[in-house]
Amino acid sequence: MSMNRCPKCDDIYDTDFQMEEVDGEMVCDRCWEKHEEDQDNRKLAEEVGDMEHILIQDNDSHWYVIPANKTNDWDAWTESKNYKEGVVPNYAKEVGGCPSLVIFKDYRIL
Ligand SMILES: [Zn+2]
């Protein structure tokens, strides 16, 4: 069994685990999934621009409205110290526990 260090997250992995290439480096499963998710978010951001908004939840099931092109920032925020301290990003509007409080003039479903 040989071990390998993931260059992105610094975790040590058994190389029997699948390693995937991201930006020319072999990274662990978790970093690969994160990379794929970031790419999906970027595609979404390009498609929607900053004039449309989405409903999104934090890790504690509270709802927010954010610009649809901010999902990468949002993911980073939910992992940040600011999140733990309750500092909400200025682009986000807190809704609370009930998404039906949000009223739309128009909508589309991606
Ligand atoms: Zn990793």
Backbone and ligand atoms as CSV (ligand in chain L), in Angstrom:
chain,resi,resn,atom,element,x,y,z
A,1,MET,N,N,0.854,-1.189,0.000
A,1,MET,CA,C,0.000,0.000,0.000
A,1,MET,C,C,0.890,1.239,0.000
A,2,SER,N,N,0.688,2.139,-0.954
A,2,SER,CA,C,1.530,3.336,-0.955
A,2,SER,C,C,0.671,4.577,-0.711
A,3,MET,N,N,1.297,5.553,-0.074
A,3,MET,CA,C,0.562,6.744,0.333
A,3,MET,C,C,0.949,7.917,-0.553
A,4,ASN,N,N,0.016,8.841,-0.679
A,4,ASN,CA,C,0.245,9.995,-1.517
A,4,ASN,C,C,-0.393,11.204,-0.851
A,5,ARG,N,N,0.250,12.362,-0.991
A,5,ARG,CA,C,-0.327,13.563,-0.374
A,5,ARG,C,C,-1.071,14.370,-1.439
A,6,CYS,N,N,-2.313,14.713,-1.138
A,6,CYS,CA,C,-3.083,15.546,-2.059
A,6,CYS,C,C,-2.514,16.966,-2.032
A,7,PRO,N,N,-2.077,17.503,-3.192
A,7,PRO,CA,C,-1.463,18.836,-3.200
A,7,PRO,C,C,-2.443,19.961,-2.876
A,8,LYS,N,N,-3.752,19.710,-3.003
A,8,LYS,CA,C,-4.742,20.773,-2.738
A,8,LYS,C,C,-5.093,20.878,-1.259
A,9,CYS,N,N,-5.402,19.745,-0.622
A,9,CYS,CA,C,-5.873,19.816,0.773
A,9,CYS,C,C,-4.850,19.285,1.763
A,10,ASP,N,N,-3.731,18.740,1.243
A,10,ASP,CA,C,-2.653,18.266,2.098
A,10,ASP,C,C,-2.994,16.988,2.869
A,11,ASP,N,N,-4.138,16.385,2.580
A,11,ASP,CA,C,-4.463,15.118,3.230
A,11,ASP,C,C,-3.616,14.011,2.621
A,12,ILE,N,N,-3.308,13.033,3.433
A,12,ILE,CA,C,-2.552,11.884,2.925
A,12,ILE,C,C,-3.526,10.781,2.524
A,13,TYR,N,N,-3.353,10.313,1.300
A,13,TYR,CA,C,-4.264,9.312,0.767
A,13,TYR,C,C,-3.553,8.049,0.377
A,14,ASP,N,N,-4.184,6.942,0.636
A,14,ASP,CA,C,-3.781,5.664,0.101
A,14,ASP,C,C,-3.981,5.740,-1.415
A,15,THR,N,N,-2.959,5.482,-2.182
A,15,THR,CA,C,-3.084,5.630,-3.637
A,15,THR,C,C,-3.972,4.559,-4.263
A,16,ASP,N,N,-4.420,3.586,-3.463
A,16,ASP,CA,C,-5.434,2.670,-3.976
A,16,ASP,C,C,-6.752,3.412,-4.180
A,17,PHE,N,N,-6.904,4.544,-3.424
A,17,PHE,CA,C,-8.048,5.413,-3.667
A,17,PHE,C,C,-7.876,6.055,-5.021
A,18,GLN,N,N,-8.981,6.400,-5.615
A,18,GLN,CA,C,-8.907,7.051,-6.916
A,18,GLN,C,C,-8.333,8.463,-6.770
A,19,MET,N,N,-7.324,8.776,-7.575
A,19,MET,CA,C,-6.819,10.143,-7.641
A,19,MET,C,C,-7.209,10.695,-9.005
A,20,GLU,N,N,-7.599,11.953,-9.050
A,20,GLU,CA,C,-8.017,12.566,-10.306
A,20,GLU,C,C,-7.157,13.780,-10.592
A,21,GLU,N,N,-7.023,14.131,-11.864
A,21,GLU,CA,C,-6.177,15.262,-12.216
A,21,GLU,C,C,-6.980,16.564,-12.266
A,22,VAL,N,N,-6.507,17.567,-11.511
A,22,VAL,CA,C,-7.081,18.908,-11.542
A,22,VAL,C,C,-5.931,19.889,-11.723
A,23,ASP,N,N,-6.000,20.731,-12.747
A,23,ASP,CA,C,-4.941,21.708,-13.044
A,23,ASP,C,C,-3.563,21.055,-13.085
A,24,GLY,N,N,-3.461,19.885,-13.681
A,24,GLY,CA,C,-2.173,19.218,-13.834
A,24,GLY,C,C,-1.650,18.512,-12.603
A,25,GLU,N,N,-2.438,18.474,-11.513
A,25,GLU,CA,C,-2.009,17.783,-10.299
A,25,GLU,C,C,-2.984,16.658,-9.979
A,26,MET,N,N,-2.454,15.591,-9.390
A,26,MET,CA,C,-3.326,14.508,-8.971
A,26,MET,C,C,-3.870,14.837,-7.585
A,27,VAL,N,N,-5.185,14.933,-7.482
A,27,VAL,CA,C,-5.799,15.317,-6.200
A,27,VAL,C,C,-6.734,14.222,-5.697
A,28,CYS,N,N,-7.133,14.348,-4.434
A,28,CYS,CA,C,-7.990,13.329,-3.821
A,28,CYS,C,C,-9.436,13.454,-4.321
A,29,ASP,N,N,-10.220,12.436,-4.040
A,29,ASP,CA,C,-11.636,12.407,-4.416
A,29,ASP,C,C,-12.394,13.663,-4.012
A,30,ARG,N,N,-12.149,14.077,-2.762
A,30,ARG,CA,C,-12.909,15.204,-2.220
A,30,ARG,C,C,-12.601,16.495,-2.969
A,31,CYS,N,N,-11.314,16.720,-3.266
A,31,CYS,CA,C,-10.921,17.927,-3.995
A,31,CYS,C,C,-11.445,17.867,-5.428
A,32,TRP,N,N,-11.489,16.680,-5.992
A,32,TRP,CA,C,-12.036,16.502,-7.338
A,32,TRP,C,C,-13.507,16.889,-7.355
A,33,GLU,N,N,-14.264,16.406,-6.381
A,33,GLU,CA,C,-15.697,16.733,-6.314
A,33,GLU,C,C,-15.915,18.231,-6.155
A,34,LYS,N,N,-15.094,18.859,-5.304
A,34,LYS,CA,C,-15.181,20.295,-5.085
A,34,LYS,C,C,-14.905,21.033,-6.399
A,35,HIS,N,N,-13.883,20.570,-7.135
A,35,HIS,CA,C,-13.521,21.165,-8.415
A,35,HIS,C,C,-14.689,21.084,-9.406
A,36,GLU,N,N,-15.331,19.930,-9.479
A,36,GLU,CA,C,-16.467,19.731,-10.389
A,36,GLU,C,C,-17.619,20.667,-10.022
A,37,GLU,N,N,-17.877,20.764,-8.697
A,37,GLU,CA,C,-18.959,21.611,-8.208
A,37,GLU,C,C,-18.679,23.077,-8.540
A,38,ASP,N,N,-17.424,23.508,-8.353
A,38,ASP,CA,C,-17.037,24.885,-8.681
A,38,ASP,C,C,-17.264,25.164,-10.158
A,39,GLN,N,N,-16.942,24.188,-10.999
A,39,GLN,CA,C,-17.136,24.382,-12.441
A,39,GLN,C,C,-18.615,24.533,-12.782
A,40,ASP,N,N,-19.452,23.697,-12.160
A,40,ASP,CA,C,-20.899,23.806,-12.375
A,40,ASP,C,C,-21.384,25.189,-11.949
A,41,ASN,N,N,-20.899,25.654,-10.795
A,41,ASN,CA,C,-21.294,26.973,-10.293
A,41,ASN,C,C,-20.859,28.076,-11.247
A,42,ARG,N,N,-19.651,27.938,-11.814
A,42,ARG,CA,C,-19.165,28.944,-12.754
A,42,ARG,C,C,-20.030,28.992,-14.008
A,43,LYS,N,N,-20.404,27.804,-14.496
A,43,LYS,CA,C,-21.284,27.732,-15.671
A,43,LYS,C,C,-22.603,28.440,-15.380
A,44,LEU,N,N,-23.139,28.170,-14.185
A,44,LEU,CA,C,-24.390,28.805,-13.773
A,44,LEU,C,C,-24.213,30.322,-13.733
A,45,ALA,N,N,-23.100,30.771,-13.163
A,45,ALA,CA,C,-22.835,32.212,-13.043
A,45,ALA,C,C,-22.801,32.877,-14.409
A,46,GLU,N,N,-22.171,32.214,-15.392
A,46,GLU,CA,C,-22.110,32.770,-16.740
A,46,GLU,C,C,-23.496,32.839,-17.366
A,47,GLU,N,N,-24.283,31.822,-17.092
A,47,GLU,CA,C,-25.601,31.747,-17.712
A,47,GLU,C,C,-26.551,32.809,-17.152
A,48,VAL,N,N,-26.517,33.031,-15.858
A,48,VAL,CA,C,-27.533,33.885,-15.243
A,48,VAL,C,C,-27.094,35.328,-15.003
A,49,GLY,N,N,-25.785,35.604,-14.945
A,49,GLY,CA,C,-25.356,36.960,-14.641
A,49,GLY,C,C,-25.754,37.362,-13.229
A,50,ASP,N,N,-25.740,38.684,-12.940
A,50,ASP,CA,C,-26.041,39.086,-11.557
A,50,ASP,C,C,-27.397,39.769,-11.412
A,51,MET,N,N,-28.232,39.683,-12.446
A,51,MET,CA,C,-29.543,40.311,-12.361
A,51,MET,C,C,-30.619,39.353,-11.848
A,52,GLU,N,N,-30.295,38.061,-11.794
A,52,GLU,CA,C,-31.261,37.088,-11.295
A,52,GLU,C,C,-30.791,36.562,-9.947
A,53,HIS,N,N,-31.720,36.091,-9.153
A,53,HIS,CA,C,-31.408,35.631,-7.804
A,53,HIS,C,C,-31.907,34.221,-7.585
A,54,ILE,N,N,-31.321,33.555,-6.600
A,54,ILE,CA,C,-31.782,32.218,-6.239
A,54,ILE,C,C,-32.028,32.149,-4.729
A,55,LEU,N,N,-32.853,31.200,-4.346
A,55,LEU,CA,C,-33.029,30.844,-2.941
A,55,LEU,C,C,-31.986,29.793,-2.614
A,56,ILE,N,N,-31.328,29.963,-1.472
A,56,ILE,CA,C,-30.275,29.019,-1.099
A,56,ILE,C,C,-30.264,28.867,0.415
A,57,GLN,N,N,-29.843,27.699,0.899
A,57,GLN,CA,C,-29.804,27.457,2.345
A,57,GLN,C,C,-28.376,27.458,2.863
A,58,ASP,N,N,-28.218,27.860,4.129
A,58,ASP,CA,C,-26.924,27.684,4.779
A,58,ASP,C,C,-26.867,26.284,5.405
A,59,ASN,N,N,-25.824,26.006,6.165
A,59,ASN,CA,C,-25.676,24.656,6.735
A,59,ASN,C,C,-26.646,24.389,7.889
A,60,ASP,N,N,-27.395,25.413,8.299
A,60,ASP,CA,C,-28.351,25.260,9.395
A,60,ASP,C,C,-29.791,25.412,8.916
A,61,SER,N,N,-30.019,25.187,7.623
A,61,SER,CA,C,-31.369,25.179,7.049
A,61,SER,C,C,-32.076,26.530,7.032
A,62,HIS,N,N,-31.315,27.631,7.191
A,62,HIS,CA,C,-31.919,28.950,7.007
A,62,HIS,C,C,-31.861,29.306,5.524
A,63,TRP,N,N,-32.874,30.020,5.058
A,63,TRP,CA,C,-32.941,30.403,3.648
A,63,TRP,C,C,-32.458,31.829,3.436
A,64,TYR,N,N,-31.863,32.049,2.282
A,64,TYR,CA,C,-31.378,33.370,1.881
A,64,TYR,C,C,-31.689,33.561,0.402
A,65,VAL,N,N,-31.765,34.815,-0.021
A,65,VAL,CA,C,-31.790,35.134,-1.445
A,65,VAL,C,C,-30.434,35.718,-1.791
A,66,ILE,N,N,-29.792,35.161,-2.826
A,66,ILE,CA,C,-28.488,35.691,-3.258
A,66,ILE,C,C,-28.484,35.831,-4.782
A,67,PRO,N,N,-27.618,36.702,-5.331
A,67,PRO,CA,C,-27.463,36.751,-6.791
A,67,PRO,C,C,-27.059,35.359,-7.291
A,68,ALA,N,N,-27.631,34.958,-8.419
A,68,ALA,CA,C,-27.421,33.590,-8.897
A,68,ALA,C,C,-25.972,33.314,-9.289
A,69,ASN,N,N,-25.163,34.373,-9.480
A,69,ASN,CA,C,-23.761,34.135,-9.843
A,69,ASN,C,C,-22.838,34.143,-8.627
A,70,LYS,N,N,-23.404,34.069,-7.412
A,70,LYS,CA,C,-22.579,34.126,-6.198
A,70,LYS,C,C,-22.466,32.764,-5.502
A,71,THR,N,N,-22.829,31.691,-6.185
A,71,THR,CA,C,-22.878,30.404,-5.482
A,71,THR,C,C,-21.499,29.934,-5.022
A,72,ASN,N,N,-20.438,30.262,-5.780
A,72,ASN,CA,C,-19.084,29.882,-5.323
A,72,ASN,C,C,-18.707,30.624,-4.042
A,73,ASP,N,N,-18.988,31.945,-4.023
A,73,ASP,CA,C,-18.730,32.732,-2.815
A,73,ASP,C,C,-19.543,32.185,-1.643
A,74,TRP,N,N,-20.776,31.798,-1.954
A,74,TRP,CA,C,-21.660,31.273,-0.917
A,74,TRP,C,C,-21.081,30.004,-0.294
A,75,ASP,N,N,-20.639,29.079,-1.142
A,75,ASP,CA,C,-20.054,27.830,-0.642
A,75,ASP,C,C,-18.845,28.112,0.249
A,76,ALA,N,N,-18.018,29.071,-0.192
A,76,ALA,CA,C,-16.821,29.421,0.591
A,76,ALA,C,C,-17.237,30.025,1.933
A,77,TRP,N,N,-18.292,30.864,1.900
A,77,TRP,CA,C,-18.747,31.502,3.133
A,77,TRP,C,C,-19.237,30.468,4.148
A,78,THR,N,N,-19.993,29.458,3.684
A,78,THR,CA,C,-20.542,28.472,4.626
A,78,THR,C,C,-19.441,27.644,5.294
A,79,GLU,N,N,-18.212,27.701,4.728
A,79,GLU,CA,C,-17.075,26.994,5.342
A,79,GLU,C,C,-16.184,27.950,6.141
A,80,SER,N,N,-16.576,29.224,6.217
A,80,SER,CA,C,-15.654,30.234,6.761
A,80,SER,C,C,-15.904,30.537,8.240
A,81,LYS,N,N,-14.948,31.269,8.820
A,81,LYS,CA,C,-15.042,31.735,10.192
A,81,LYS,C,C,-16.228,32.701,10.326
A,82,ASN,N,N,-16.414,33.562,9.309
A,82,ASN,CA,C,-17.538,34.495,9.324
A,82,ASN,C,C,-18.870,33.773,9.486
A,83,TYR,N,N,-18.999,32.634,8.809
A,83,TYR,CA,C,-20.232,31.868,8.935
A,83,TYR,C,C,-20.463,31.449,10.375
A,84,LYS,N,N,-19.407,30.909,10.997
A,84,LYS,CA,C,-19.526,30.456,12.393
A,84,LYS,C,C,-19.873,31.607,13.315
A,85,GLU,N,N,-19.402,32.813,12.960
A,85,GLU,CA,C,-19.663,33.988,13.803
A,85,GLU,C,C,-20.943,34.723,13.413
A,86,GLY,N,N,-21.663,34.204,12.416
A,86,GLY,CA,C,-22.943,34.794,12.038
A,86,GLY,C,C,-22.835,36.065,11.218
A,87,VAL,N,N,-21.677,36.289,10.582
A,87,VAL,CA,C,-21.505,37.467,9.724
A,87,VAL,C,C,-21.973,37.108,8.311
A,88,VAL,N,N,-23.102,37.655,7.913
A,88,VAL,CA,C,-23.720,37.314,6.623
A,88,VAL,C,C,-23.127,38.195,5.519
A,89,PRO,N,N,-22.777,37.604,4.362
A,89,PRO,CA,C,-22.220,38.417,3.265
A,89,PRO,C,C,-23.197,39.509,2.831
A,90,ASN,N,N,-22.686,40.660,2.399
A,90,ASN,CA,C,-23.589,41.782,2.092
A,90,ASN,C,C,-24.449,41.546,0.845
A,91,TYR,N,N,-24.083,40.563,0.003
A,91,TYR,CA,C,-24.917,40.271,-1.165
A,91,TYR,C,C,-26.114,39.373,-0.822
A,92,ALA,N,N,-26.156,38.846,0.412
A,92,ALA,CA,C,-27.205,37.892,0.789
A,92,ALA,C,C,-28.292,38.562,1.615
A,93,LYS,N,N,-29.537,38.218,1.343
A,93,LYS,CA,C,-30.664,38.722,2.119
A,93,LYS,C,C,-31.240,37.545,2.908
A,94,GLU,N,N,-31.298,37.693,4.232
A,94,GLU,CA,C,-31.787,36.595,5.065
A,94,GLU,C,C,-33.300,36.472,4.971
A,95,VAL,N,N,-33.769,35.247,4.784
A,95,VAL,CA,C,-35.203,34.979,4.727
A,95,VAL,C,C,-35.674,34.360,6.046
A,96,GLY,N,N,-34.841,33.531,6.654
A,96,GLY,CA,C,-35.235,32.800,7.848
A,96,GLY,C,C,-35.586,31.374,7.491
A,97,GLY,N,N,-36.564,30.799,8.179
A,97,GLY,CA,C,-36.868,29.386,7.991
A,97,GLY,C,C,-37.905,29.097,6.925
A,98,CYS,N,N,-38.481,30.139,6.336
A,98,CYS,CA,C,-39.667,29.936,5.502
A,98,CYS,C,C,-39.512,30.547,4.104
A,99,PRO,N,N,-39.115,29.752,3.094
A,99,PRO,CA,C,-38.874,30.306,1.747
A,99,PRO,C,C,-40.122,30.866,1.087
A,100,SER,N,N,-41.328,30.500,1.577
A,100,SER,CA,C,-42.544,31.043,0.948
A,100,SER,C,C,-42.752,32.518,1.273
A,101,LEU,N,N,-41.893,33.100,2.133
A,101,LEU,CA,C,-41.947,34.541,2.377
A,101,LEU,C,C,-41.374,35.340,1.207
A,102,VAL,N,N,-40.666,34.651,0.308
A,102,VAL,CA,C,-40.055,35.348,-0.836
A,102,VAL,C,C,-41.089,35.497,-1.940
A,103,ILE,N,N,-41.223,36.716,-2.456
A,103,ILE,CA,C,-42.204,36.963,-3.508
A,103,ILE,C,C,-41.460,37.283,-4.814
A,104,PHE,N,N,-41.909,36.694,-5.928
A,104,PHE,CA,C,-41.233,36.855,-7.216
A,104,PHE,C,C,-42.117,37.654,-8.170
A,105,LYS,N,N,-41.485,38.432,-9.024
A,105,LYS,CA,C,-42.203,39.033,-10.127
A,105,LYS,C,C,-42.238,38.049,-11.304
A,106,ASP,N,N,-41.132,37.337,-11.466
A,106,ASP,CA,C,-41.061,36.323,-12.511
A,106,ASP,C,C,-40.064,35.268,-12.055
A,107,TYR,N,N,-40.039,34.141,-12.689
A,107,TYR,CA,C,-39.091,33.100,-12.295
A,107,TYR,C,C,-38.843,32.180,-13.477
A,108,ARG,N,N,-37.768,31.437,-13.398
A,108,ARG,CA,C,-37.560,30.286,-14.261
A,108,ARG,C,C,-36.856,29.234,-13.451
A,109,ILE,N,N,-36.978,27.990,-13.846
A,109,ILE,CA,C,-36.386,26.897,-13.104
A,109,ILE,C,C,-35.264,26.307,-13.947
A,110,LEU,N,N,-34.065,26.276,-13.367
A,110,LEU,CA,C,-32.886,25.814,-14.116
A,110,LEU,C,C,-32.897,24.309,-14.301
L,1,ZN,ZN,ZN,-7.515,16.815,-1.502
